[in-house]
Amino acid sequence: MSTHKNPYAGRLGEFSGIAFDAAAASERKGVWREFFRGSMERGPERLVFEVGCSNAGFLASIAEANPDAAFVGIDWKFKVLFKGAKRVHGMGLKNVALLRGKAQEISRIFGEDELDEVWVFFPDPWAKKPQLKHRLIQEAFLLDCARVLKPGGRVFIKTDHPGYFQWMLALWGAPRPVLPAYDGPVPTERGMRAKQMLVRKPMDEDQLPNASAAVCARFEIVRQSIDYASLSAAELGTLFGGRDTLFEKGFREQKLPIYFLEVICTAKRSR
């Protein structure tokens, strides 16, 4: 990472035991539990991968409260990842590793059946029609998730974008629920609510993907909600239940809906 022009690339070297690039991460493929066993008192009971961890504020708070689980976060931006590594180091956390890379590399980073959970919270919606091909939640990524998740492993997704939520459900051929209306008064100031109402619209049916037989064969929808805030920690039953990401705090303040999807890996690829 030190050869990159970004000034924070070299600074990440200050936390070489915490932050890694994709190439270094691939060397730990299949042995992440052993890696964490070297710093934790014992091997982790649960291995979680968070996509888009940013400055690790959310991830570090979860990791601190759950010392028996291990967490790997990934982000593409050097500066926020440096801030995250600095945070993890300052908190003395031994159960967190941060990667500089792209989530699409998940099958290069983790071995088969290695993960317990994948968290994808508020991925870039790539909302314009020419951009839809760049969305993370596609058949290819989900099938890669199926390879690296244990049987019974889960993927949790949150988004503030109604069209993206429709897109996800379409991949499973699931009925689309009636979404919250976006016809309320738009605030005069340029806030998240104004942006949401002006830009983040439901999608037309002809833009949605066809149901994927391969995805349906490997994953089953466990829970979906057009109002994530209404779900209790008991209902979620996960490490992140009852905690907000930085994005969520803003959405709640602006009274914007958050959409939620939980799927379970029910079948593995043929050996």
Summary of the structure (lengths in Angstrom):
residues: 271
radius of gyration: 18.6
end to end distance: 35.8
largest distance: 57.7
contacts: 842
relative contact order: 0.14
helix: 40%
strand: 20%
